[in-house]
Amino acid sequence: MAEIELSRGHVVQCERPDWEPLGRVLGHDLAGWFMWMFEVELVDETRLHAYKHSTTRRYLHLDTTGRAFHYDESGGYQEVATPIAIARVFVGWEHSSPTDEDAAALRAAIRRARAAA
């Protein structure tokens, strides 16, 4: 089995939120479901913003261009398809009673991410 290559990174700041990557990927309506947590710099100098869903408690890590990354418990990050990352972070949010408009916005965000891939 091929080994998955992970990029190491470290937190560089947790004071100045950047909502632009999240707003670009999800739209500003869905961004309200998230908390900005911190910014990470990978060894290749890619900067990621960590957004935590307020209900599911799952993270969405995005770079400034909208690429998505998965954090592995071993301490590394791996790029993943943005539509998959979006779908994963929203697993379980139905328990918080999202509106029909929120659900439609989520479907639209996934469609946009697929089209951009």
LUMFIRO-329653 format. One record per atom (N, C-alpha, C, O): residue number from 1; x, y, z; residue in three letters. Coordinates in Angstrom, 3 decimals. Example, Ala and Ser with C-alpha at 12.3 -4.5 7.8 and 13.67 -1.06 7.14 Angstrom:
BEGIN
[r 1; [13.190; -5.690; 7.800]; "ALA"]
[r 1; [12.300; -4.500; 7.800]; "ALA"]
[r 1; [13.200; -3.300; 7.800]; "ALA"]
[r 1; [14.236; -3.319; 8.465]; "ALA"]
[r 2; [12.850; -2.250; 7.080]; "SER"]
[r 2; [13.670; -1.060; 7.140]; "SER"]
[r 2; [12.900; 0.030; 7.870]; "SER"]
[r 2; [13.409; 1.138; 8.039]; "SER"]
***
This chain:
BEGIN
[r 1; [0.846; -1.177; 0.000]; "MET"]
[r 1; [0.000; 0.000; 0.000]; "MET"]
[r 1; [0.890; 1.238; 0.000]; "MET"]
[r 1; [1.876; 1.304; 0.733]; "MET"]
[r 2; [0.535; 2.209; -0.822]; "ALA"]
[r 2; [1.297; 3.458; -0.906]; "ALA"]
[r 2; [1.104; 4.280; 0.362]; "ALA"]
[r 2; [0.004; 4.367; 0.907]; "ALA"]
[r 3; [2.191; 4.874; 0.812]; "GLU"]
[r 3; [2.119; 5.709; 1.999]; "GLU"]
[r 3; [1.641; 7.105; 1.613]; "GLU"]
[r 3; [2.067; 7.653; 0.596]; "GLU"]
[r 4; [0.775; 7.665; 2.411]; "ILE"]
[r 4; [0.244; 8.998; 2.155]; "ILE"]
[r 4; [1.238; 10.030; 2.681]; "ILE"]
[r 4; [1.682; 9.963; 3.827]; "ILE"]
[r 5; [1.576; 10.983; 1.817]; "GLU"]
[r 5; [2.509; 12.035; 2.220]; "GLU"]
[r 5; [1.747; 13.160; 2.910]; "GLU"]
[r 5; [0.788; 13.712; 2.370]; "GLU"]
[r 6; [2.198; 13.478; 4.105]; "LEU"]
[r 6; [1.591; 14.553; 4.879]; "LEU"]
[r 6; [2.564; 15.712; 4.984]; "LEU"]
[r 6; [3.773; 15.512; 5.091]; "LEU"]
[r 7; [2.033; 16.922; 4.955]; "SER"]
[r 7; [2.843; 18.123; 5.146]; "SER"]
[r 7; [2.745; 18.544; 6.598]; "SER"]
[r 7; [1.648; 18.656; 7.145]; "SER"]
[r 8; [3.854; 18.769; 7.207]; "ARG"]
[r 8; [3.880; 19.261; 8.587]; "ARG"]
[r 8; [3.608; 20.761; 8.584]; "ARG"]
[r 8; [3.871; 21.456; 7.602]; "ARG"]
[r 9; [3.082; 21.237; 9.690]; "GLY"]
[r 9; [2.821; 22.657; 9.824]; "GLY"]
[r 9; [2.811; 23.059; 11.280]; "GLY"]
[r 9; [2.839; 22.214; 12.175]; "GLY"]
[r 10; [2.772; 24.348; 11.504]; "HIS"]
[r 10; [2.700; 24.859; 12.872]; "HIS"]
[r 10; [1.830; 26.106; 12.899]; "HIS"]
[r 10; [1.735; 26.836; 11.912]; "HIS"]
[r 11; [1.205; 26.336; 14.028]; "VAL"]
[r 11; [0.355; 27.510; 14.211]; "VAL"]
[r 11; [1.237; 28.745; 14.203]; "VAL"]
[r 11; [2.230; 28.820; 14.927]; "VAL"]
[r 12; [0.861; 29.718; 13.370]; "VAL"]
[r 12; [1.640; 30.955; 13.306]; "VAL"]
[r 12; [0.903; 32.135; 13.929]; "VAL"]
[r 12; [1.527; 33.126; 14.310]; "VAL"]
[r 13; [-0.399; 32.037; 14.033]; "GLN"]
[r 13; [-1.119; 33.116; 14.711]; "GLN"]
[r 13; [-2.551; 32.688; 14.997]; "GLN"]
[r 13; [-3.140; 31.874; 14.286]; "GLN"]
[r 14; [-3.090; 33.269; 16.068]; "CYS"]
[r 14; [-4.474; 32.993; 16.456]; "CYS"]
[r 14; [-5.154; 34.275; 16.932]; "CYS"]
[r 14; [-6.040; 34.240; 17.785]; "CYS"]
[r 15; [-4.728; 35.397; 16.374]; "GLU"]
[r 15; [-5.249; 36.706; 16.778]; "GLU"]
[r 15; [-6.050; 37.407; 15.690]; "GLU"]
[r 15; [-7.003; 38.124; 15.994]; "GLU"]
[r 16; [-5.676; 37.210; 14.417]; "ARG"]
[r 16; [-6.286; 37.960; 13.315]; "ARG"]
[r 16; [-7.032; 37.025; 12.368]; "ARG"]
[r 16; [-6.422; 36.441; 11.472]; "ARG"]
[r 17; [-8.330; 36.877; 12.554]; "PRO"]
[r 17; [-9.100; 35.979; 11.686]; "PRO"]
[r 17; [-9.127; 36.453; 10.237]; "PRO"]
[r 17; [-9.147; 37.651; 9.954]; "PRO"]
[r 18; [-9.126; 35.500; 9.348]; "ASP"]
[r 18; [-9.284; 35.785; 7.920]; "ASP"]
[r 18; [-10.475; 34.965; 7.436]; "ASP"]
[r 18; [-10.389; 33.744; 7.306]; "ASP"]
[r 19; [-11.574; 35.642; 7.174]; "TRP"]
[r 19; [-12.818; 34.981; 6.771]; "TRP"]
[r 19; [-12.934; 34.835; 5.260]; "TRP"]
[r 19; [-13.839; 34.160; 4.771]; "TRP"]
[r 20; [-12.029; 35.460; 4.518]; "GLU"]
[r 20; [-12.147; 35.479; 3.062]; "GLU"]
[r 20; [-12.125; 34.085; 2.430]; "GLU"]
[r 20; [-12.980; 33.799; 1.593]; "GLU"]
[r 21; [-11.176; 33.198; 2.797]; "PRO"]
[r 21; [-11.194; 31.866; 2.186]; "PRO"]
[r 21; [-12.503; 31.111; 2.450]; "PRO"]
[r 21; [-13.036; 30.460; 1.551]; "PRO"]
[r 22; [-13.010; 31.197; 3.660]; "LEU"]
[r 22; [-14.259; 30.500; 3.990]; "LEU"]
[r 22; [-15.434; 31.097; 3.232]; "LEU"]
[r 22; [-16.266; 30.366; 2.695]; "LEU"]
[r 23; [-15.504; 32.414; 3.186]; "GLY"]
[r 23; [-16.586; 33.076; 2.455]; "GLY"]
[r 23; [-16.557; 32.751; 0.974]; "GLY"]
[r 23; [-17.602; 32.581; 0.346]; "GLY"]
[r 24; [-15.359; 32.665; 0.419]; "ARG"]
[r 24; [-15.211; 32.340; -1.003]; "ARG"]
[r 24; [-15.670; 30.910; -1.298]; "ARG"]
[r 24; [-16.304; 30.664; -2.324]; "ARG"]
[r 25; [-15.356; 29.977; -0.412]; "VAL"]
[r 25; [-15.685; 28.563; -0.631]; "VAL"]
[r 25; [-17.147; 28.259; -0.300]; "VAL"]
[r 25; [-17.825; 27.567; -1.060]; "VAL"]
[r 26; [-17.630; 28.771; 0.828]; "LEU"]
[r 26; [-18.979; 28.424; 1.283]; "LEU"]
[r 26; [-20.034; 29.480; 1.011]; "LEU"]
[r 26; [-21.222; 29.164; 0.941]; "LEU"]
[r 27; [-19.623; 30.715; 0.857]; "GLY"]
[r 27; [-20.578; 31.818; 0.809]; "GLY"]
[r 27; [-20.727; 32.380; 2.215]; "GLY"]
[r 27; [-20.518; 31.680; 3.206]; "GLY"]
[r 28; [-21.085; 33.635; 2.282]; "HIS"]
[r 28; [-21.118; 34.307; 3.583]; "HIS"]
[r 28; [-22.249; 33.836; 4.496]; "HIS"]
[r 28; [-22.131; 33.944; 5.716]; "HIS"]
[r 29; [-23.339; 33.317; 3.934]; "ASP"]
[r 29; [-24.422; 32.807; 4.781]; "ASP"]
[r 29; [-23.966; 31.595; 5.588]; "ASP"]
[r 29; [-24.227; 31.522; 6.789]; "ASP"]
[r 30; [-23.294; 30.654; 4.953]; "LEU"]
[r 30; [-22.834; 29.462; 5.663]; "LEU"]
[r 30; [-21.644; 29.743; 6.567]; "LEU"]
[r 30; [-21.403; 29.003; 7.521]; "LEU"]
[r 31; [-20.903; 30.794; 6.282]; "ALA"]
[r 31; [-19.742; 31.128; 7.116]; "ALA"]
[r 31; [-20.169; 31.410; 8.559]; "ALA"]
[r 31; [-19.371; 31.243; 9.482]; "ALA"]
[r 32; [-21.397; 31.828; 8.758]; "GLY"]
[r 32; [-21.904; 32.096; 10.097]; "GLY"]
[r 32; [-21.972; 30.870; 10.992]; "GLY"]
[r 32; [-22.115; 31.000; 12.208]; "GLY"]
[r 33; [-21.872; 29.695; 10.415]; "TRP"]
[r 33; [-21.874; 28.445; 11.183]; "TRP"]
[r 33; [-20.491; 28.126; 11.754]; "TRP"]
[r 33; [-20.334; 27.128; 12.457]; "TRP"]
[r 34; [-19.489; 28.955; 11.466]; "PHE"]
[r 34; [-18.105; 28.631; 11.813]; "PHE"]
[r 34; [-17.466; 29.636; 12.751]; "PHE"]
[r 34; [-17.883; 30.790; 12.850]; "PHE"]
[r 35; [-16.438; 29.154; 13.437]; "MET"]
[r 35; [-15.545; 29.981; 14.246]; "MET"]
[r 35; [-14.165; 29.892; 13.593]; "MET"]
[r 35; [-13.720; 28.798; 13.245]; "MET"]
[r 36; [-13.491; 31.014; 13.425]; "TRP"]
[r 36; [-12.108; 30.975; 12.969]; "TRP"]
[r 36; [-11.270; 30.653; 14.194]; "TRP"]
[r 36; [-11.461; 31.248; 15.255]; "TRP"]
[r 37; [-10.332; 29.703; 14.050]; "MET"]
[r 37; [-9.564; 29.253; 15.210]; "MET"]
[r 37; [-8.104; 29.707; 15.182]; "MET"]
[r 37; [-7.600; 30.246; 16.167]; "MET"]
[r 38; [-7.422; 29.489; 14.045]; "PHE"]
[r 38; [-6.006; 29.832; 13.968]; "PHE"]
[r 38; [-5.526; 29.712; 12.528]; "PHE"]
[r 38; [-6.242; 29.231; 11.651]; "PHE"]
[r 39; [-4.292; 30.163; 12.310]; "GLU"]
[r 39; [-3.646; 30.058; 11.011]; "GLU"]
[r 39; [-2.404; 29.173; 11.153]; "GLU"]
[r 39; [-1.651; 29.282; 12.120]; "GLU"]
[r 40; [-2.215; 28.306; 10.175]; "VAL"]
[r 40; [-1.102; 27.355; 10.160]; "VAL"]
[r 40; [-0.220; 27.659; 8.956]; "VAL"]
[r 40; [-0.709; 28.048; 7.896]; "VAL"]
[r 41; [1.078; 27.478; 9.130]; "GLU"]
[r 41; [1.992; 27.547; 7.996]; "GLU"]
[r 41; [2.600; 26.161; 7.801]; "GLU"]
[r 41; [3.186; 25.594; 8.723]; "GLU"]
[r 42; [2.454; 25.621; 6.586]; "LEU"]
[r 42; [3.048; 24.337; 6.258]; "LEU"]
[r 42; [4.517; 24.514; 5.916]; "LEU"]
[r 42; [4.977; 25.638; 5.717]; "LEU"]
[r 43; [5.255; 23.417; 5.847]; "VAL"]
[r 43; [6.691; 23.500; 5.568]; "VAL"]
[r 43; [6.972; 24.132; 4.205]; "VAL"]
[r 43; [8.039; 24.712; 4.006]; "VAL"]
[r 44; [6.030; 24.029; 3.263]; "ASP"]
[r 44; [6.227; 24.654; 1.946]; "ASP"]
[r 44; [5.758; 26.112; 1.928]; "ASP"]
[r 44; [5.680; 26.727; 0.864]; "ASP"]
[r 45; [5.446; 26.662; 3.103]; "GLU"]
[r 45; [5.011; 28.041; 3.319]; "GLU"]
[r 45; [3.558; 28.311; 2.926]; "GLU"]
[r 45; [3.122; 29.463; 2.921]; "GLU"]
[r 46; [2.809; 27.259; 2.599]; "THR"]
[r 46; [1.368; 27.413; 2.379]; "THR"]
[r 46; [0.726; 27.792; 3.703]; "THR"]
[r 46; [1.033; 27.207; 4.741]; "THR"]
[r 47; [-0.167; 28.776; 3.662]; "ARG"]
[r 47; [-0.886; 29.202; 4.868]; "ARG"]
[r 47; [-2.295; 28.624; 4.833]; "ARG"]
[r 47; [-2.991; 28.728; 3.822]; "ARG"]
[r 48; [-2.712; 28.014; 5.942]; "LEU"]
[r 48; [-4.057; 27.453; 6.081]; "LEU"]
[r 48; [-4.783; 28.165; 7.205]; "LEU"]
[r 48; [-4.185; 28.545; 8.212]; "LEU"]
[r 49; [-6.083; 28.338; 7.015]; "HIS"]
[r 49; [-6.925; 28.868; 8.079]; "HIS"]
[r 49; [-7.803; 27.733; 8.575]; "HIS"]
[r 49; [-8.400; 27.000; 7.787]; "HIS"]
[r 50; [-7.873; 27.599; 9.891]; "ALA"]
[r 50; [-8.658; 26.540; 10.521]; "ALA"]
[r 50; [-9.990; 27.126; 10.978]; "ALA"]
[r 50; [-10.038; 28.025; 11.818]; "ALA"]
[r 51; [-11.064; 26.597; 10.406]; "TYR"]
[r 51; [-12.418; 27.017; 10.752]; "TYR"]
[r 51; [-13.129; 25.850; 11.412]; "TYR"]
[r 51; [-13.087; 24.731; 10.901]; "TYR"]
[r 52; [-13.781; 26.096; 12.541]; "LYS"]
[r 52; [-14.457; 25.043; 13.298]; "LYS"]
[r 52; [-15.962; 25.262; 13.213]; "LYS"]
[r 52; [-16.462; 26.338; 13.542]; "LYS"]
[r 53; [-16.681; 24.230; 12.769]; "HIS"]
[r 53; [-18.139; 24.315; 12.672]; "HIS"]
[r 53; [-18.716; 24.376; 14.081]; "HIS"]
[r 53; [-18.347; 23.569; 14.934]; "HIS"]
[r 54; [-19.596; 25.302; 14.330]; "SER"]
[r 54; [-20.104; 25.521; 15.687]; "SER"]
[r 54; [-20.964; 24.373; 16.209]; "SER"]
[r 54; [-21.076; 24.195; 17.422]; "SER"]
[r 55; [-21.567; 23.597; 15.324]; "THR"]
[r 55; [-22.401; 22.482; 15.769]; "THR"]
[r 55; [-21.670; 21.149; 15.685]; "THR"]
[r 55; [-21.647; 20.392; 16.656]; "THR"]
[r 56; [-21.079; 20.859; 14.543]; "THR"]
[r 56; [-20.450; 19.554; 14.354]; "THR"]
[r 56; [-19.091; 19.456; 15.039]; "THR"]
[r 56; [-18.604; 18.359; 15.310]; "THR"]
[r 57; [-18.484; 20.603; 15.316]; "ARG"]
[r 57; [-17.160; 20.698; 15.934]; "ARG"]
[r 57; [-16.063; 20.157; 15.028]; "ARG"]
[r 57; [-14.946; 19.909; 15.482]; "ARG"]
[r 58; [-16.375; 19.974; 13.756]; "ARG"]
[r 58; [-15.393; 19.511; 12.784]; "ARG"]
[r 58; [-14.684; 20.717; 12.172]; "ARG"]
[r 58; [-15.236; 21.815; 12.104]; "ARG"]
[r 59; [-13.454; 20.489; 11.731]; "TYR"]
[r 59; [-12.639; 21.556; 11.163]; "TYR"]
[r 59; [-12.639; 21.514; 9.641]; "TYR"]
[r 59; [-12.682; 20.452; 9.020]; "TYR"]
[r 60; [-12.592; 22.702; 9.069]; "LEU"]
[r 60; [-12.357; 22.888; 7.643]; "LEU"]
[r 60; [-11.098; 23.739; 7.541]; "LEU"]
[r 60; [-11.075; 24.888; 7.983]; "LEU"]
[r 61; [-10.051; 23.164; 6.955]; "HIS"]
[r 61; [-8.772; 23.865; 6.773]; "HIS"]
[r 61; [-8.681; 24.292; 5.319]; "HIS"]
[r 61; [-8.718; 23.455; 4.417]; "HIS"]
[r 62; [-8.563; 25.596; 5.092]; "LEU"]
[r 62; [-8.512; 26.147; 3.732]; "LEU"]
[r 62; [-7.299; 27.038; 3.567]; "LEU"]
[r 62; [-6.926; 27.778; 4.477]; "LEU"]
[r 63; [-6.675; 26.956; 2.372]; "ASP"]
[r 63; [-5.630; 27.923; 2.078]; "ASP"]
[r 63; [-6.289; 29.157; 1.468]; "ASP"]
[r 63; [-7.507; 29.196; 1.290]; "ASP"]
[r 64; [-5.487; 30.150; 1.152]; "THR"]
[r 64; [-6.056; 31.418; 0.686]; "THR"]
[r 64; [-6.697; 31.308; -0.688]; "THR"]
[r 64; [-7.457; 32.194; -1.079]; "THR"]
[r 65; [-6.410; 30.237; -1.436]; "THR"]
[r 65; [-7.027; 30.044; -2.753]; "THR"]
[r 65; [-8.256; 29.152; -2.694]; "THR"]
[r 65; [-8.927; 28.965; -3.709]; "THR"]
[r 66; [-8.567; 28.596; -1.524]; "GLY"]
[r 66; [-9.739; 27.741; -1.376]; "GLY"]
[r 66; [-9.451; 26.252; -1.428]; "GLY"]
[r 66; [-10.377; 25.442; -1.368]; "GLY"]
[r 67; [-8.164; 25.871; -1.540]; "ARG"]
[r 67; [-7.852; 24.439; -1.465]; "ARG"]
[r 67; [-8.100; 23.963; -0.044]; "ARG"]
[r 67; [-7.844; 24.687; 0.919]; "ARG"]
[r 68; [-8.603; 22.734; 0.079]; "ALA"]
[r 68; [-8.939; 22.172; 1.383]; "ALA"]
[r 68; [-7.887; 21.148; 1.810]; "ALA"]
[r 68; [-7.286; 20.464; 0.982]; "ALA"]
[r 69; [-7.687; 21.065; 3.111]; "PHE"]
[r 69; [-6.718; 20.141; 3.679]; "PHE"]
[r 69; [-7.342; 19.398; 4.849]; "PHE"]
[r 69; [-8.170; 19.935; 5.585]; "PHE"]
[r 70; [-6.923; 18.150; 4.998]; "HIS"]
[r 70; [-7.351; 17.319; 6.127]; "HIS"]
[r 70; [-6.190; 17.249; 7.110]; "HIS"]
[r 70; [-5.041; 17.044; 6.717]; "HIS"]
[r 71; [-6.502; 17.423; 8.395]; "TYR"]
[r 71; [-5.485; 17.283; 9.437]; "TYR"]
[r 71; [-5.511; 15.856; 9.933]; "TYR"]
[r 71; [-6.567; 15.337; 10.296]; "TYR"]
[r 72; [-4.367; 15.227; 9.951]; "ASP"]
[r 72; [-4.232; 13.861; 10.428]; "ASP"]
[r 72; [-3.718; 13.896; 11.869]; "ASP"]
[r 72; [-2.867; 14.719; 12.205]; "ASP"]
[r 73; [-4.226; 13.016; 12.708]; "GLU"]
[r 73; [-3.827; 13.005; 14.122]; "GLU"]
[r 73; [-2.323; 12.805; 14.318]; "GLU"]
[r 73; [-1.795; 13.088; 15.393]; "GLU"]
[r 74; [-1.638; 12.321; 13.289]; "SER"]
[r 74; [-0.185; 12.161; 13.401]; "SER"]
[r 74; [0.535; 13.506; 13.302]; "SER"]
[r 74; [1.751; 13.577; 13.477]; "SER"]
[r 75; [-0.219; 14.571; 13.019]; "GLY"]
[r 75; [0.359; 15.911; 13.019]; "GLY"]
[r 75; [0.634; 16.499; 11.661]; "GLY"]
[r 75; [1.388; 17.467; 11.559]; "GLY"]
[r 76; [0.054; 15.954; 10.612]; "GLY"]
[r 76; [0.290; 16.474; 9.282]; "GLY"]
[r 76; [-0.997; 16.845; 8.564]; "GLY"]
[r 76; [-2.096; 16.519; 9.011]; "GLY"]
[r 77; [-0.835; 17.528; 7.453]; "TYR"]
[r 77; [-1.951; 17.971; 6.628]; "TYR"]
[r 77; [-1.808; 17.359; 5.232]; "TYR"]
[r 77; [-0.707; 17.231; 4.698]; "TYR"]
[r 78; [-2.953; 16.988; 4.661]; "GLN"]
[r 78; [-2.971; 16.445; 3.308]; "GLN"]
[r 78; [-4.068; 17.153; 2.533]; "GLN"]
[r 78; [-5.179; 17.328; 3.035]; "GLN"]
[r 79; [-3.757; 17.562; 1.306]; "GLU"]
[r 79; [-4.779; 18.198; 0.477]; "GLU"]
[r 79; [-5.867; 17.177; 0.137]; "GLU"]
[r 79; [-5.573; 16.023; -0.177]; "GLU"]
[r 80; [-7.112; 17.613; 0.202]; "VAL"]
[r 80; [-8.263; 16.779; -0.146]; "VAL"]
[r 80; [-9.164; 17.575; -1.085]; "VAL"]
[r 80; [-9.072; 18.801; -1.158]; "VAL"]
[r 81; [-10.020; 16.879; -1.788]; "ALA"]
[r 81; [-10.961; 17.553; -2.682]; "ALA"]
[r 81; [-11.874; 18.457; -1.856]; "ALA"]
[r 81; [-12.452; 18.025; -0.858]; "ALA"]
[r 82; [-11.995; 19.693; -2.276]; "THR"]
[r 82; [-12.795; 20.664; -1.524]; "THR"]
[r 82; [-14.244; 20.222; -1.335]; "THR"]
[r 82; [-14.770; 20.384; -0.233]; "THR"]
[r 83; [-14.931; 19.665; -2.365]; "PRO"]
[r 83; [-16.314; 19.225; -2.124]; "PRO"]
[r 83; [-16.416; 18.172; -1.019]; "PRO"]
[r 83; [-17.370; 18.173; -0.240]; "PRO"]
[r 84; [-15.437; 17.281; -0.956]; "ILE"]
[r 84; [-15.443; 16.248; 0.092]; "ILE"]
[r 84; [-15.213; 16.878; 1.451]; "ILE"]
[r 84; [-15.880; 16.516; 2.420]; "ILE"]
[r 85; [-14.283; 17.813; 1.541]; "ALA"]
[r 85; [-14.008; 18.496; 2.810]; "ALA"]
[r 85; [-15.247; 19.241; 3.301]; "ALA"]
[r 85; [-15.551; 19.231; 4.494]; "ALA"]
[r 86; [-15.957; 19.884; 2.380]; "ILE"]
[r 86; [-17.182; 20.604; 2.756]; "ILE"]
[r 86; [-18.219; 19.619; 3.295]; "ILE"]
[r 86; [-18.800; 19.839; 4.358]; "ILE"]
[r 87; [-18.442; 18.549; 2.566]; "ALA"]
[r 87; [-19.446; 17.562; 3.000]; "ALA"]
[r 87; [-19.089; 16.983; 4.369]; "ALA"]
[r 87; [-19.967; 16.820; 5.215]; "ALA"]
[r 88; [-17.820; 16.675; 4.594]; "ARG"]
[r 88; [-17.383; 16.092; 5.873]; "ARG"]
[r 88; [-17.637; 17.022; 7.046]; "ARG"]
[r 88; [-18.096; 16.580; 8.099]; "ARG"]
[r 89; [-17.345; 18.304; 6.879]; "VAL"]
[r 89; [-17.453; 19.230; 8.003]; "VAL"]
[r 89; [-18.911; 19.450; 8.422]; "VAL"]
[r 89; [-19.183; 19.827; 9.562]; "VAL"]
[r 90; [-19.841; 19.213; 7.498]; "PHE"]
[r 90; [-21.252; 19.411; 7.818]; "PHE"]
[r 90; [-21.963; 18.144; 8.295]; "PHE"]
[r 90; [-23.157; 18.193; 8.592]; "PHE"]
[r 91; [-21.266; 17.020; 8.376]; "VAL"]
[r 91; [-21.899; 15.786; 8.849]; "VAL"]
[r 91; [-22.408; 15.992; 10.267]; "VAL"]
[r 91; [-21.632; 16.309; 11.169]; "VAL"]
[r 92; [-23.705; 15.813; 10.466]; "GLY"]
[r 92; [-24.323; 15.957; 11.781]; "GLY"]
[r 92; [-24.961; 17.309; 12.048]; "GLY"]
[r 92; [-25.582; 17.497; 13.094]; "GLY"]
[r 93; [-24.824; 18.251; 11.130]; "TRP"]
[r 93; [-25.368; 19.585; 11.390]; "TRP"]
[r 93; [-26.885; 19.611; 11.390]; "TRP"]
[r 93; [-27.483; 20.562; 11.894]; "TRP"]
[r 94; [-27.527; 18.575; 10.830]; "GLU"]
[r 94; [-28.987; 18.539; 10.804]; "GLU"]
[r 94; [-29.587; 18.528; 12.215]; "GLU"]
[r 94; [-30.758; 18.863; 12.394]; "GLU"]
[r 95; [-28.789; 18.144; 13.212]; "HIS"]
[r 95; [-29.258; 18.156; 14.603]; "HIS"]
[r 95; [-29.429; 19.577; 15.134]; "HIS"]
[r 95; [-30.059; 19.783; 16.171]; "HIS"]
[r 96; [-28.874; 20.548; 14.430]; "SER"]
[r 96; [-29.004; 21.942; 14.853]; "SER"]
[r 96; [-30.110; 22.670; 14.088]; "SER"]
[r 96; [-30.220; 23.894; 14.155]; "SER"]
[r 97; [-30.925; 21.904; 13.364]; "SER"]
[r 97; [-32.087; 22.426; 12.639]; "SER"]
[r 97; [-31.728; 23.555; 11.664]; "SER"]
[r 97; [-32.240; 24.666; 11.799]; "SER"]
[r 98; [-30.856; 23.284; 10.686]; "PRO"]
[r 98; [-30.581; 24.322; 9.686]; "PRO"]
[r 98; [-31.842; 24.639; 8.888]; "PRO"]
[r 98; [-32.706; 23.781; 8.711]; "PRO"]
[r 99; [-31.938; 25.851; 8.417]; "THR"]
[r 99; [-33.106; 26.241; 7.622]; "THR"]
[r 99; [-33.017; 25.627; 6.229]; "THR"]
[r 99; [-31.966; 25.134; 5.822]; "THR"]
[r 100; [-34.121; 25.664; 5.514]; "ASP"]
[r 100; [-34.125; 25.197; 4.130]; "ASP"]
[r 100; [-33.144; 26.027; 3.297]; "ASP"]
[r 100; [-32.503; 25.513; 2.381]; "ASP"]
[r 101; [-33.039; 27.312; 3.627]; "GLU"]
[r 101; [-32.104; 28.180; 2.912]; "GLU"]
[r 101; [-30.654; 27.772; 3.181]; "GLU"]
[r 101; [-29.821; 27.796; 2.275]; "GLU"]
[r 102; [-30.356; 27.397; 4.430]; "ASP"]
[r 102; [-29.017; 26.922; 4.766]; "ASP"]
[r 102; [-28.694; 25.648; 3.991]; "ASP"]
[r 102; [-27.598; 25.516; 3.445]; "ASP"]
[r 103; [-29.636; 24.714; 3.939]; "ALA"]
[r 103; [-29.427; 23.456; 3.219]; "ALA"]
[r 103; [-29.206; 23.717; 1.725]; "ALA"]
[r 103; [-28.351; 23.090; 1.098]; "ALA"]
[r 104; [-29.976; 24.639; 1.168]; "ALA"]
[r 104; [-29.806; 24.995; -0.242]; "ALA"]
[r 104; [-28.442; 25.645; -0.467]; "ALA"]
[r 104; [-27.792; 25.385; -1.480]; "ALA"]
[r 105; [-28.004; 26.486; 0.468]; "ALA"]
[r 105; [-26.694; 27.136; 0.353]; "ALA"]
[r 105; [-25.574; 26.100; 0.418]; "ALA"]
[r 105; [-24.567; 26.235; -0.277]; "ALA"]
[r 106; [-25.738; 25.074; 1.241]; "LEU"]
[r 106; [-24.736; 24.011; 1.326]; "LEU"]
[r 106; [-24.661; 23.235; 0.008]; "LEU"]
[r 106; [-23.570; 22.968; -0.494]; "LEU"]
[r 107; [-25.800; 22.880; -0.542]; "ARG"]
[r 107; [-25.803; 22.170; -1.834]; "ARG"]
[r 107; [-25.140; 23.022; -2.916]; "ARG"]
[r 107; [-24.375; 22.510; -3.734]; "ARG"]
[r 108; [-25.434; 24.314; -2.916]; "ALA"]
[r 108; [-24.839; 25.219; -3.901]; "ALA"]
[r 108; [-23.320; 25.315; -3.717]; "ALA"]
[r 108; [-22.584; 25.350; -4.703]; "ALA"]
[r 109; [-22.845; 25.357; -2.473]; "ALA"]
[r 109; [-21.410; 25.443; -2.212]; "ALA"]
[r 109; [-20.695; 24.190; -2.715]; "ALA"]
[r 109; [-19.606; 24.274; -3.282]; "ALA"]
[r 110; [-21.305; 23.046; -2.506]; "ILE"]
[r 110; [-20.702; 21.791; -2.979]; "ILE"]
[r 110; [-20.683; 21.757; -4.490]; "ILE"]
[r 110; [-19.698; 21.318; -5.084]; "ILE"]
[r 111; [-21.763; 22.218; -5.133]; "ARG"]
[r 111; [-21.792; 22.276; -6.609]; "ARG"]
[r 111; [-20.712; 23.207; -7.144]; "ARG"]
[r 111; [-20.032; 22.868; -8.113]; "ARG"]
[r 112; [-20.544; 24.376; -6.528]; "ARG"]
[r 112; [-19.511; 25.321; -6.959]; "ARG"]
[r 112; [-18.119; 24.719; -6.812]; "ARG"]
[r 112; [-17.269; 24.874; -7.688]; "ARG"]
[r 113; [-17.895; 24.026; -5.687]; "ALA"]
[r 113; [-16.586; 23.412; -5.452]; "ALA"]
[r 113; [-16.315; 22.317; -6.476]; "ALA"]
[r 113; [-15.182; 22.171; -6.935]; "ALA"]
[r 114; [-17.323; 21.555; -6.836]; "ARG"]
[r 114; [-17.156; 20.509; -7.855]; "ARG"]
[r 114; [-16.822; 21.130; -9.201]; "ARG"]
[r 114; [-15.949; 20.641; -9.918]; "ARG"]
[r 115; [-17.514; 22.201; -9.541]; "ALA"]
[r 115; [-17.300; 22.864; -10.834]; "ALA"]
[r 115; [-15.897; 23.475; -10.914]; "ALA"]
[r 115; [-15.298; 23.527; -11.988]; "ALA"]
[r 116; [-15.378; 23.934; -9.772]; "ALA"]
[r 116; [-14.067; 24.564; -9.758]; "ALA"]
[r 116; [-12.926; 23.541; -9.791]; "ALA"]
[r 116; [-11.785; 23.878; -10.108]; "ALA"]
[r 117; [-13.250; 22.299; -9.462]; "ALA"]
[r 117; [-12.205; 21.254; -9.398]; "ALA"]
[r 117; [-11.689; 20.860; -10.762]; "ALA"]
[r 117; [-10.814; 20.000; -10.867]; "ALA"]
***
